[in-house]
């Protein structure tokens, strides 16, 4: 194993690595840089890794790359191992891999997905920092309407489930790889859906205790996206049927209560389909 002391740079020979990528060591913590769009620091994870390093040593080298030619190492995978070793004043073990800067965000998210699943918020945070247009458009919608990312994805028609197919699945893939495009008409449609959902959410004083529950909001958003849904009919039905909607446990429970209220005394041809049990 090649050792790099503070301020030094040294190449490992192929003989030392027996055909594998060279593994270096370094105490020069300042030469390692954390990518701003990677996940935020998790102090609990750092503490757990410190305990492991104290007992077993630094077993798994971190992956780094050089993208600006000034000798800095950007951490592709292993930032929490880096922080743990730095806190213990232990040398950093690392392997340098060549990565095109344009492909680095996808590689970072892919590696982290294998080791510990990235959530949609992680992808959103990364691509907003990188100024990806589609993600910036979603963020403007989130900030303007005070909605969550998952609510936004549902309102736009791609809800973040791997069971989605067709256009929705394509949107999810684009969301994850940073190529998402959001058209003006999509924003308008999502805004219309949210306006309808917001009117329903705030309709009844009897709902004050649960109107901000995630499950209730999700149930209402799912309602307004149903084929054949009519906002005027829903509001008209709630005039004397709002009491049928009571505190429930899941999104599906709330959606079914709302659909039942919507369908009451309506002809079969005008009714919404009752959602299945979750």
N, C-alpha and C positions, 0 to 999 in steps of 0.2 A: 504494500500500500504506500502510495506517495504521500509525504507530509508537507503541507504548506504552512509555514509559520507566519505570524503577522507581517504584512507588507510584502510577502513573497509570492511568486507564481512559479509553479514547477510542473512540467509534463511527466506523466507516468509512462513507463515503457510498456510495450506490448507483452514483453516477457513477464513483467510483474503481474499483469492481469490475465495472462493465459487466454487471450482472445476475447475477454470480456471488456466492457467499458471501464476505464480507469476509475478508481475510487481515490479521492484526495481527502486530506484533513487540513483544517485551518482553524486558527484562533482569531482570525481577522474578521470579527463579526460585522464590522462596518461595510465590508465588501459584499455582503448579502442584502438583497433588497426584496421586500415583500410587494407583490403586485397589488395595486390599489383596488382592483376589481375582484380579487380573491375573497374568500369568506372572512368575516370579521373574527378577531381573536376570541377564542373560547378559553377563559382562564381555568375552568374546571379541567378541560382537556390538557392544557399545559401542565397543570399540577399532576395529573395522572401520568403523563409522559415523564415528568421529572422523577417521579417515584420509580418508574420502570427503568430509566437510565441509571439511577443510583444503584439499583439492584443488578441489572443485567448489562449495563453499558449501552453505548449508542450503537444499536445493532443494524438499523436500516438507514443507509445513506439517503439524503434528500436529493431530489432532482433539480438541477438548475440549468439556466441557459444564459448566454451573453447576447444582448441585442443592440448594444450601443457602442461597442468597441472601446470602452474606457475601463475595462477590467472588472466591472460590477457583475455580480451573479444574481440573476432574477430567479426567485424560487418558483418552480413549476409545481412541485409536490413536496410537502413536508414542512410547511411553515411553522406548524405547532411543534414539531420535533426541533426545529431551529430555535424557537423561542425557549423551549425547555432546556436545551443544551447551553444556550447563552446564559440563562439564569443560573445554571450550575457551574459556569465557567469551564465547560467541557468543550473539547475541539469538535468542530462541525465536520462530519463525514459527508461527502457529496460527490455526485457524478454529474458531469457536464454533458448535456445533450444539445444538438443543433436544432433550433426551431425557428421558422420564419415568424417574424413578429406578427404578421397578419393572422397567422394560424394559432398563435399562443393562447388566446381566450378559449377557443374550442378545445385545445389540448388540456388546459387547466381544468375546465369543467368536466371533460371526459374522464380524466384520471380521478378526480374527486368523486365522480359518480360511481366508479368502480369500487373505490375504497369506502366511501360513505355517501349515500345518495344525496345529490343536490336537490333542493326543493325549488319550486318555481320562483320564489322570492330571491333565491341566490342567483338564478339566471337573470332575473329582472335587474337586480342591483348591479351586476357586472356589466350588462349591456347598456344601462343608463350611464354609468361612468364612462363607457366607451363611446357614448353619443350615437348609438344605433337608432336610426329614425323611427322604426316601428315601436321599439321599447320606450322611446321618449314620448311618442304619441299616447301610448298606454299610461305612462306616468302623468302626463298632463290631464288625462281623463280621471285618474285616481285622485290627483290633487284637487282638481276642480270640483269633483262630486263627493269627496270624502268617503270613498269606497275602498274596499280592500282589493288586492291584486286578483284574488280568486273570484270575487264578485265581478270584477271587470272582465276577466276571461270568460265568465259565463255570459255576461251581457253582450260580449262580442261574438259569442257563439263557439268558442273553443274552451271547454271547461277544465282541461288539464288532466283528463283521464286517458290512460293508455288504451281504453276500449274504444275510443273515438275512431272513426274511419273517414275516408274521403277527405273533403275540404278541411274538416276540423282537425284531423290527424296531420294534415299538411301544415296547418297553422301551428300546431304544437311543435312539430319538427323545426319549423322556421324560428319559433320562439326560442328553442333551445340552442340553435346554432347561430343565432344573431342575424338571420336574413329576413326577419319578419317585416312585412309591409302592411300598413294600415291605411285603407282608402278613406276618403272623406265621407263617402256614403256609409261606410261601416261605423264611423264615429257617430254619424247622425242617427243611425238605427240603434246603436247602443245607448245613446243619449235619450232617445224616445222611450226605450225600454226602461231605463232607470227613472225617468220622470213618472212613468206609470207605476213602477214599483214603489217609488217614494210616496206617491199619493195614497196607495193602498196601505203601506207601512204605517203612515201617520193618520189613517182614517178614524180609528176609534179610540176614545179615551180609555176604554176597557182593556186596551192592549198595552198600556203604558209600562206595565211591569215586565213585558217581554218583547216589546217592539224593537229593541236594539239587540236582541239575541241573534247570534250568527245564524242559528237554524231557522229562525223566523224570517230573517232577511233573505236567506237563501231560498226558502220556500216561496216567498213572494216573487223573487226574481225568476224562479223556475216557472211559476204560474204565468207571468206576463209573456214568457217565451213559448207558451204552448200553442200549437196550431189551432186557429179559430178563436183565440182569445179576443174578447172585446172589452175594452176598458170601461166604456159607458155602462155596459151590462153588469160588470163586476161592482162598480160603485153603486149602481141602482139596487142590486141585490143586498149590498151591505147596509142599506138604510135601515132595514129591520131584521137583518140576519147576521150582523157583526158578532152578536153574542155567541154564535155557533163556533167561532174561532177562539179557542182557549189555549192556555199554555200547554205546550207539547214537548216532545223530546227531540225529534229529528226533523230535518228539512222535509222529508217525505210526509211526515205526519201533518205538518203545517200546510203543505201543498194540498193534501187530501181534504183537509177541513175547508180550505178556501175553495177548492173545486166543488165540494159538496154544497157550499153556500151558493156558488155561482150557478150550479145546475138545478137547484131547487125550483120546482114549478115551471121549468123550461121544457119545451118540446125536445124529444130525443135528438132530433136533427141539429139542435143548437147547443147541445151539451158538450162539455169538454170531457175527454177520456180521463177516468180516474186513475191516478198513478198507482203502480204496483207497490206492494209492500217491500220495505227495505230489509 
